[in-house]
Amino acid sequence: MDLNYTDAEKNFRDEVRNWLRENLPESLSNKVRKHLRLTKEDYNQWHHLLIQKGWLCWHWPVEHGGAGWSPVEKHIFEEEMIAAGAPRIVPFGPNMLGPVLIKFGSKEHQQKYLPRILMAEDWWAQGYSEPGAGSDLASLKTTAVRDGDHYVVNGQKTWTTLGHHANMMFLLVRTNPDARKPQEGISFLLVDMSSPGIEVRPIVTLDGEHEVNEVWLTDVRVPVENLVGNENEGWTYAKYLLTYERTGIAGVGYSKQMLAHLKAIAKREQKNGGPLLDDPRFAGQLAEVEIDLMAMDMFNLRVVSAAGAGQAPGPESSLLKIKGTMVRQAISDLMRKAVGPYASPFIPEAFDDGYNEAPVGPEDAMPLAKQYFNLRKLSIYGGSNEIQKNIVSKAMLGL
Ligand SMILES: Cc1cc2nc3c(=O)[nH]c(=O)nc-3n(C[C@H](O)[C@H](O)[C@H](O)COP(=O)(O)OP(=O)(O)OC[C@H]3O[C@@H](n4cnc5c(N)ncnc54)[C@H](O)[C@@H]3O)c2cc1C
């Protein structure tokens, strides 16, 4: 297995790099690098620049408006986006619903919704989790009862990322409460967020941010034509979507960026002594995460290369998710430790664009506590790390 890029792949990397250099606005990359808050308008600006290049839904098949790249090209694109400080593409339409509609949607759904996702005309939210139905998603309780040519939906969704920006939501609902197995009574609905009976309430997380929400649904009428695929077969579509959610969740590119930042901090002279890197205990901890990251980078490339040769990733994606998120969390922990008390002053307004107060300590120390808290989510969402370990043990050890 050759893990080096071919000349064609290097050319592709240069094309992406050059395009990003010329088109990614500094106002956006500056916000990403400084961990400032990204507004809905920031995301929209970035999405529309990508649309002009045909790169918003890059992983879709060409016939639906995708880029038709190989797995290696997709990997290169993701790495370059992160290295350039680009905002992430909000995944719910392009990365999650799009592939489901392409595989399972009717012609009418494809014609109606895919072009709107391609042009970022809809902002989708993911309505899967409920209080009491996260890891055990199939136990979800939100009901949809048929009434003429509508479903009447009642229930509560939670952790809905950026749901306060969304005008559309894909929703898992229970349509057959008497099914033999809980998975058999679930359907997949497309819901207009402006329908009467929907209320979106903010959840403020550990880092003081409003990124996730609760969504309450009371007697919400959803046209029957908004059912994806067949009634009671939504679990199949839901699982297919989750394989896309986990793609790239290892975040090797993000870890590389963070490690470079950590090293820069550790090399700085401290007020009361030499650089932190001279402390053998700290140097040892740093070396440990770097070695883990290098091993994961290789493993990731092996998975990408195997995908290029036509092999579907199996439990490897769970291994990447577990290790990738652990490494990112370990680096954020070391960064927080490296700046010591300067990570403490936690000023929520400091993450608004235009905040001009002088930072307490080095400027790059300010976001580290916030980043540390924010990244606790990595081992929970996209299927918690414990659940991924269950998947790995089942697949590899037959347990
Ligand atoms: C920041 C963030 C954003 C999110 N965004 C969305 C979104 O947009 N849409 C959406 O639908 N959902 C979203 N989620 C929800 C996410 O998918 C769930 O949090 C996740 O599936 C875990 O479910 P839970 O929170 O109910 O925890 P639980 O399932 O209650 O788990 C609690 C703990 O028990 C462990 N555990 C549970 N079952 C097992 C088991 N069988 N074996 C071993 N350990 C187990 C878990 O690993 C975890 O540590 C988001 C979550 C977060 C944190």
The ligand as a Tripos MOL2 file, in Angstrom:
@<TRIPOS>MOLECULE
LIG
   53    58     1     0     0
SMALL
NO_CHARGES

@<TRIPOS>ATOM
      1 C1        -22.7330   19.0090   21.0460 C.3       1 LIG1
      2 C2        -23.7320   17.9820   20.6380 C.ar      1 LIG1
      3 C3        -24.4440   18.1450   19.4760 C.ar      1 LIG1
      4 C4        -25.4160   17.2110   19.1000 C.ar      1 LIG1
      5 N1        -26.1690   17.4500   17.9790 N.ar      1 LIG1
      6 C5        -27.2100   16.6320   17.6940 C.ar      1 LIG1
      7 C6        -28.1050   16.9450   16.6050 C.ar      1 LIG1
      8 O1        -27.9330   17.9500   15.8890 O.2       1 LIG1
      9 N2        -29.1470   16.1280   16.4080 N.ar      1 LIG1
     10 C7        -29.3730   15.0100   17.1480 C.ar      1 LIG1
     11 O2        -30.3450   14.3020   16.8940 O.2       1 LIG1
     12 N3        -28.5390   14.6820   18.1810 N.ar      1 LIG1
     13 C8        -27.4750   15.4700   18.4680 C.ar      1 LIG1
     14 N4        -26.6390   15.1700   19.5320 N.ar      1 LIG1
     15 C9        -26.9760   14.0290   20.3780 C.3       1 LIG1
     16 C10       -25.9840   12.8880   20.3700 C.3       1 LIG1
     17 O3        -26.1550   12.0910   19.2480 O.3       1 LIG1
     18 C11       -26.2110   12.1190   21.6880 C.3       1 LIG1
     19 O4        -25.7850   12.9510   22.7380 O.3       1 LIG1
     20 C12       -25.4660   10.8140   21.7290 C.3       1 LIG1
     21 O5        -26.0220    9.8970   20.8550 O.3       1 LIG1
     22 C13       -25.4750   10.2050   23.1670 C.3       1 LIG1
     23 O6        -26.7730   10.1160   23.6510 O.3       1 LIG1
     24 P1        -27.1900   10.7230   25.0650 P.3       1 LIG1
     25 O7        -26.6690   12.1230   25.1570 O.co2     1 LIG1
     26 O8        -28.6440   10.5200   25.2340 O.co2     1 LIG1
     27 O9        -26.4020    9.8710   26.1400 O.3       1 LIG1
     28 P2        -26.7910    8.4190   26.6670 P.3       1 LIG1
     29 O10       -27.1500    7.5450   25.5420 O.co2     1 LIG1
     30 O11       -27.7790    8.5820   27.7740 O.co2     1 LIG1
     31 O12       -25.4120    7.9300   27.2580 O.3       1 LIG1
     32 C14       -24.9320    8.3700   28.5350 C.3       1 LIG1
     33 C15       -23.5950    7.6790   28.7790 C.3       1 LIG1
     34 O13       -23.7840    6.2590   28.8520 O.3       1 LIG1
     35 C16       -22.9740    5.5830   27.9100 C.3       1 LIG1
     36 N5        -23.7060    4.4510   27.3280 N.ar      1 LIG1
     37 C17       -24.9840    4.4620   26.8620 C.ar      1 LIG1
     38 N6        -25.3040    3.2360   26.3770 N.ar      1 LIG1
     39 C18       -24.2210    2.4490   26.5300 C.ar      1 LIG1
     40 C19       -23.9270    1.0720   26.2210 C.ar      1 LIG1
     41 N7        -24.8110    0.2960   25.6280 N.pl3     1 LIG1
     42 N8        -22.6820    0.6210   26.5090 N.ar      1 LIG1
     43 C20       -21.7580    1.4170   27.1040 C.ar      1 LIG1
     44 N9        -21.9780    2.7060   27.4320 N.ar      1 LIG1
     45 C21       -23.1840    3.2200   27.1510 C.ar      1 LIG1
     46 C22       -22.6750    6.6260   26.8390 C.3       1 LIG1
     47 O14       -21.4810    6.3560   26.1510 O.3       1 LIG1
     48 C23       -22.5820    7.9070   27.6500 C.3       1 LIG1
     49 O15       -21.3030    8.0190   28.2190 O.3       1 LIG1
     50 C24       -25.6390   16.0670   19.9030 C.ar      1 LIG1
     51 C25       -24.8830   15.8690   21.0760 C.ar      1 LIG1
     52 C26       -23.9550   16.8080   21.4570 C.ar      1 LIG1
     53 C27       -23.1680   16.5940   22.7240 C.3       1 LIG1
@<TRIPOS>BOND
     1     1     2 1
     2     2     3 ar
     3     2    52 ar
     4     3     4 ar
     5     4     5 ar
     6     4    50 ar
     7     5     6 ar
     8     6     7 ar
     9     6    13 1
    10     7     8 2
    11     7     9 ar
    12     9    10 ar
    13    10    11 2
    14    10    12 ar
    15    12    13 ar
    16    13    14 ar
    17    14    15 1
    18    14    50 ar
    19    15    16 1
    20    16    17 1
    21    16    18 1
    22    18    19 1
    23    18    20 1
    24    20    21 1
    25    20    22 1
    26    22    23 1
    27    23    24 1
    28    24    25 2
    29    24    26 1
    30    24    27 1
    31    27    28 1
    32    28    29 2
    33    28    30 1
    34    28    31 1
    35    31    32 1
    36    32    33 1
    37    33    34 1
    38    33    48 1
    39    34    35 1
    40    35    36 1
    41    35    46 1
    42    36    37 ar
    43    36    45 ar
    44    37    38 ar
    45    38    39 ar
    46    39    40 ar
    47    39    45 ar
    48    40    41 1
    49    40    42 ar
    50    42    43 ar
    51    43    44 ar
    52    44    45 ar
    53    46    47 1
    54    46    48 1
    55    48    49 1
    56    50    51 ar
    57    51    52 ar
    58    52    53 1
@<TRIPOS>SUBSTRUCTURE
     1 LIG1         1 GROUP 0 **** ****
